Amino acid sequence: MIERIHTSDVEPDADEVAIAGHVHEIRDLGGLVFLIVRDREGLIQIVFKEEREPELFEAVQDVGAEDVVRVVGEPLESDQAPGGVEIAPTEYEVIDEADSPLPLEISKDIEVDLSTRLDNRALDLRKPETLAVFTLRSELITAMEEWFESEGYVDIKTPLISKGGAEGGAELFPILYYNQDAFLSQSPQLYKQMLMASGYEAVYETGTAFRAEDFATSRHVSEIAMFDVELAYIDDHDDVMDVQEESLRYALREVAENAERELDLLDVDLDVPEEDFPRITFDEALDILETEYGHFPDDPTDLDTKGEKLLGEHFEEQGHPAFFVVGYPDEKFYYMQDVPDDEIASRKFDLIYKGQELSSGGQREHDVERMVEVMEAEGVETANFEFYIEALSYGTPPHGGYGLGIDRLVQKVADLDNIKEAIMFPRDPNRLEP
Amino acid sequence: MIERIHTSDVEPDADEVAIAGHVHEIRDLGGLVFLIVRDREGLIQIVFKEEREPELFEAVQDVGAEDVVRVVGEPLESDQAPGGVEIAPTEYEVIDEADSPLPLEISKDIEVDLSTRLDNRALDLRKPETLAVFTLRSELITAMEEWFESEGYVDIKTPLISKGGAEGGAELFPILYYNQDAFLSQSPQLYKQMLMASGYEAVYETGTAFRAEDFATSRHVSEIAMFDVELAYIDDHDDVMDVQEESLRYALREVAENAERELDLLDVDLDVPEEDFPRITFDEALDILETEYGHFPDDPTDLDTKGEKLLGEHFEEQGHPAFFVVGYPDEKFYYMQDVPDDEIASRKFDLIYKGQELSSGGQREHDVERMVEVMEAEGVETANFEFYIEALSYGTPPHGGYGLGIDRLVQKVADLDNIKEAIMFPRDPNRLEP
């Protein structure tokens, strides 16, 4: 490896050090050149003095923004420098020159519209604030996976190319698979349920889902990072909510502890929901919306975006950034647990975090006879689901699970306006590059 | 949760316990019924005695293979029972009945061809040996990710839908993306390199790659689980090999320590390569093949499958299950580091483990001018790579990386004949279901 330490590890008055990174800023004050060099962990100031190091001073005249440089030198205490330390150089080398001008400013805090940022995403990703989003994202996913590993969940990988989709319909991306028609996966739903039948008991997957929706919102993308969970031997959907609640709390706690620098950069005061997440019924949710906000969702069986947002405000004020909505009107859907006649509510739930739905889940149907009845009543082509029905027909324990949108979670944790800011290289109906 | 403990946690002469699982085996000996129940952690024997528990004995007459049952009872020491303990039942409940007959035997060790196993994959996945493959796989990936987390790598997610492919050509799956033509990703190569330009310094991705190859081998599938790594500020490809070597050693060591039960079930004696992996040149490899085996690969610039296998034997005999091949003849490929004129070898490497290529990697080209020259000389349409060339043109540190085939690694670690056995629901030119 090229010898160097991270800028954040440079201590004033230590022995000579080597650092390397991109040139973030250049300030030329006559006989004095200040170079701010950026690496993944932060910034450091190098001071080139014509009198002190005439040769290096001469060499640094040609430096350009975003050049990759390596500097060896003595770290000195400095009140003016970022981090309270600057380097007096003894060696200076340009590793790779950057083209100029830059189509996007990295060091200056200029408001640029998202579309321009995404067009120049590789440059945009260099901004310390953007980098903070993705180190935070990495921490968040790792912490979540850690929780599931420690609870004995099996890390699974389900196929992304399939004959059909779990939800079906127009939202599927068609693909030519050798000489067959196939589709990109909407969700690992069927496969994770099959694994419950197969006795895997508790599984999770950090995967990808594809939705060919035609949208133009700040909450949708075509290629979605999903965190999917399924567990068996549950009593009902409350057990699934327990898992969702505990794992999310753990992950947020880890991020709050380990990603302080990133949260600071993003100006986020992360509120870890240490108390039990409220679990309110759909009727209670409607009540709050009506009495407090005079809001009535258009669809009387589901919450709308505005409703989620208002409920989010309501619970945030009470110290609950996260809460569940349960008790949705009973609806028939083949993989949803069919409830006894005397229960009017389904066993599904939604998790709302900071005013936005983050995950949906519930208890699944494990009784194949009931499932096929619902399929037939709803006009679902059972032939398309033969492999799934068959898999569940040889003894399946009661089970449930949920799918959590990772991109949305990152969006919410990092307080980003648009979900695309939470994705390195997002895909939408108009964006297929970079 | 339904109250129960795992079969592996049942201790003889403990208090009453509850277990739940699939009925693995039924043995009816007149006034005595032995039920072997299987959960994720193992098997346990329940003994129903007509004299001792006449009602439960009556009820268990209807039990069928693979029914999901829950049993409460007293654990008793038993020499004949698996694990040295059996349960004398006080409660017995069928949670879900299995259809019969089973299209595939779970409990009996009958040789079934792979195609039948995969047609009935959800049942095949119930076999203790198959389950062992996937718990081992989960442990292996988790351990690998752990190593990279502890080394400060950023966990990334690159897009799976793109305008083109890194390698290009006929191996791309076309997809209709809204009204545009697009393709499924062959590799995150371009994106992870762009992140090196963006200053992410060290990244890894547990992802998916798609290859529309028409094959019928035991080593290929169409949807591949990949473990991709890229790191910056390297001197050359040796730094990349160091990372590959250390992370693989760590992962294998963890599996050897934590997956003993699974390795036993699979009859694998896992040999952790504690010593330095040999790094031999391509010429040395050809030499060994010629002098020891009289084998000459058809292509004088690359190893063939047989050559890899023979070299694997050669090094395994010397106590090295894993080794690198470097010093391949210099070839021009746009993302490969162009070497100085006096170097005749490229900076790429292959890792061979147990006689099979597991990963390929090398130092990449970070000089955009040289890259474009190579592209033009090789007739690569630069217009297709504009976003990538542009990303790298604003200052890119020297970097390299590799892609490791997770499925192949699991195949090799678990000693499986066919790569498809290492994948829960594999995809090949003829298999799109389940």
Chai-1 contact restraints between the chains, C-beta under 6 A:
chainA,res_idxA,chainB,res_idxB,connection_type,confidence,min_distance_angstrom,max_distance_angstrom,comment,restraint_id
A,M1,B,Y233,contact,1.0,0.0,6.0,A-B,restraint_1
A,M1,B,I234,contact,1.0,0.0,6.0,A-B,restraint_2
A,M1,B,D239,contact,1.0,0.0,6.0,A-B,restraint_3
A,I2,B,Y233,contact,1.0,0.0,6.0,A-B,restraint_4
A,A20,B,Y233,contact,1.0,0.0,6.0,A-B,restraint_5
A,H22,B,G199,contact,1.0,0.0,6.0,A-B,restraint_6
A,H22,B,G395,contact,1.0,0.0,6.0,A-B,restraint_7
A,R40,B,G199,contact,1.0,0.0,6.0,A-B,restraint_8
A,R40,B,E201,contact,1.0,0.0,6.0,A-B,restraint_9
A,E66,B,Y394,contact,1.0,0.0,6.0,A-B,restraint_10
A,E66,B,G395,contact,1.0,0.0,6.0,A-B,restraint_11
A,D67,B,G395,contact,1.0,0.0,6.0,A-B,restraint_12
A,V68,B,G395,contact,1.0,0.0,6.0,A-B,restraint_13
A,V68,B,P397,contact,1.0,0.0,6.0,A-B,restraint_14
A,D96,B,H366,contact,1.0,0.0,6.0,A-B,restraint_15
A,D96,B,G395,contact,1.0,0.0,6.0,A-B,restraint_16
A,D96,B,T396,contact,1.0,0.0,6.0,A-B,restraint_17
A,A98,B,Y394,contact,1.0,0.0,6.0,A-B,restraint_18
A,A98,B,G395,contact,1.0,0.0,6.0,A-B,restraint_19
A,D99,B,S393,contact,1.0,0.0,6.0,A-B,restraint_20
A,D99,B,Y394,contact,1.0,0.0,6.0,A-B,restraint_21
A,A122,B,M194,contact,1.0,0.0,6.0,A-B,restraint_22
A,A122,B,A197,contact,1.0,0.0,6.0,A-B,restraint_23
A,A122,B,S198,contact,1.0,0.0,6.0,A-B,restraint_24
A,A122,B,A391,contact,1.0,0.0,6.0,A-B,restraint_25
A,L125,B,S198,contact,1.0,0.0,6.0,A-B,restraint_26
A,R126,B,S198,contact,1.0,0.0,6.0,A-B,restraint_27
A,R126,B,G199,contact,1.0,0.0,6.0,A-B,restraint_28
A,T135,B,V154,contact,1.0,0.0,6.0,A-B,restraint_29
A,S138,B,V154,contact,1.0,0.0,6.0,A-B,restraint_30
A,S138,B,D155,contact,1.0,0.0,6.0,A-B,restraint_31
A,I141,B,D155,contact,1.0,0.0,6.0,A-B,restraint_32
A,T142,B,E149,contact,1.0,0.0,6.0,A-B,restraint_33
A,T142,B,D155,contact,1.0,0.0,6.0,A-B,restraint_34
A,E149,B,T142,contact,1.0,0.0,6.0,A-B,restraint_35
A,V154,B,T135,contact,1.0,0.0,6.0,A-B,restraint_36
A,V154,B,S138,contact,1.0,0.0,6.0,A-B,restraint_37
A,D155,B,S138,contact,1.0,0.0,6.0,A-B,restraint_38
A,D155,B,I141,contact,1.0,0.0,6.0,A-B,restraint_39
A,D155,B,T142,contact,1.0,0.0,6.0,A-B,restraint_40
A,K157,B,A225,contact,1.0,0.0,6.0,A-B,restraint_41
A,P159,B,E223,contact,1.0,0.0,6.0,A-B,restraint_42
A,P159,B,F425,contact,1.0,0.0,6.0,A-B,restraint_43
A,P159,B,R427,contact,1.0,0.0,6.0,A-B,restraint_44
A,L160,B,T208,contact,1.0,0.0,6.0,A-B,restraint_45
A,I161,B,E223,contact,1.0,0.0,6.0,A-B,restraint_46
A,I161,B,R427,contact,1.0,0.0,6.0,A-B,restraint_47
A,K163,B,L432,contact,1.0,0.0,6.0,A-B,restraint_48
A,K163,B,E433,contact,1.0,0.0,6.0,A-B,restraint_49
A,F173,B,I175,contact,1.0,0.0,6.0,A-B,restraint_50
A,P174,B,L176,contact,1.0,0.0,6.0,A-B,restraint_51
A,I175,B,F173,contact,1.0,0.0,6.0,A-B,restraint_52
A,I175,B,I175,contact,1.0,0.0,6.0,A-B,restraint_53
A,L176,B,P174,contact,1.0,0.0,6.0,A-B,restraint_54
A,Y178,B,P429,contact,1.0,0.0,6.0,A-B,restraint_55
A,A182,B,L432,contact,1.0,0.0,6.0,A-B,restraint_56
A,M194,B,A122,contact,1.0,0.0,6.0,A-B,restraint_57
A,A197,B,A122,contact,1.0,0.0,6.0,A-B,restraint_58
A,S198,B,A122,contact,1.0,0.0,6.0,A-B,restraint_59
A,S198,B,L125,contact,1.0,0.0,6.0,A-B,restraint_60
A,S198,B,R126,contact,1.0,0.0,6.0,A-B,restraint_61
A,G199,B,H22,contact,1.0,0.0,6.0,A-B,restraint_62
A,G199,B,R40,contact,1.0,0.0,6.0,A-B,restraint_63
A,G199,B,R126,contact,1.0,0.0,6.0,A-B,restraint_64
A,E201,B,R40,contact,1.0,0.0,6.0,A-B,restraint_65
A,T208,B,L160,contact,1.0,0.0,6.0,A-B,restraint_66
A,E223,B,P159,contact,1.0,0.0,6.0,A-B,restraint_67
A,E223,B,I161,contact,1.0,0.0,6.0,A-B,restraint_68
A,A225,B,K157,contact,1.0,0.0,6.0,A-B,restraint_69
A,Y233,B,M1,contact,1.0,0.0,6.0,A-B,restraint_70
A,Y233,B,I2,contact,1.0,0.0,6.0,A-B,restraint_71
A,Y233,B,A20,contact,1.0,0.0,6.0,A-B,restraint_72
A,D239,B,M1,contact,1.0,0.0,6.0,A-B,restraint_73
A,H366,B,D96,contact,1.0,0.0,6.0,A-B,restraint_74
A,F387,B,E433,contact,1.0,0.0,6.0,A-B,restraint_75
A,F387,B,P434,contact,1.0,0.0,6.0,A-B,restraint_76
A,A391,B,A122,contact,1.0,0.0,6.0,A-B,restraint_77
A,S393,B,D99,contact,1.0,0.0,6.0,A-B,restraint_78
A,Y394,B,E66,contact,1.0,0.0,6.0,A-B,restraint_79
A,Y394,B,A98,contact,1.0,0.0,6.0,A-B,restraint_80
A,Y394,B,D99,contact,1.0,0.0,6.0,A-B,restraint_81
A,G395,B,H22,contact,1.0,0.0,6.0,A-B,restraint_82
A,G395,B,E66,contact,1.0,0.0,6.0,A-B,restraint_83
A,G395,B,D67,contact,1.0,0.0,6.0,A-B,restraint_84
A,G395,B,V68,contact,1.0,0.0,6.0,A-B,restraint_85
A,G395,B,D96,contact,1.0,0.0,6.0,A-B,restraint_86
A,G395,B,A98,contact,1.0,0.0,6.0,A-B,restraint_87
A,T396,B,D96,contact,1.0,0.0,6.0,A-B,restraint_88
A,P397,B,V68,contact,1.0,0.0,6.0,A-B,restraint_89
A,F425,B,P159,contact,1.0,0.0,6.0,A-B,restraint_90
A,R427,B,P159,contact,1.0,0.0,6.0,A-B,restraint_91
A,R427,B,I161,contact,1.0,0.0,6.0,A-B,restraint_92
A,P429,B,Y178,contact,1.0,0.0,6.0,A-B,restraint_93
A,L432,B,K163,contact,1.0,0.0,6.0,A-B,restraint_94
A,L432,B,A182,contact,1.0,0.0,6.0,A-B,restraint_95
A,E433,B,K163,contact,1.0,0.0,6.0,A-B,restraint_96
A,E433,B,F387,contact,1.0,0.0,6.0,A-B,restraint_97
A,P434,B,F387,contact,1.0,0.0,6.0,A-B,restraint_98
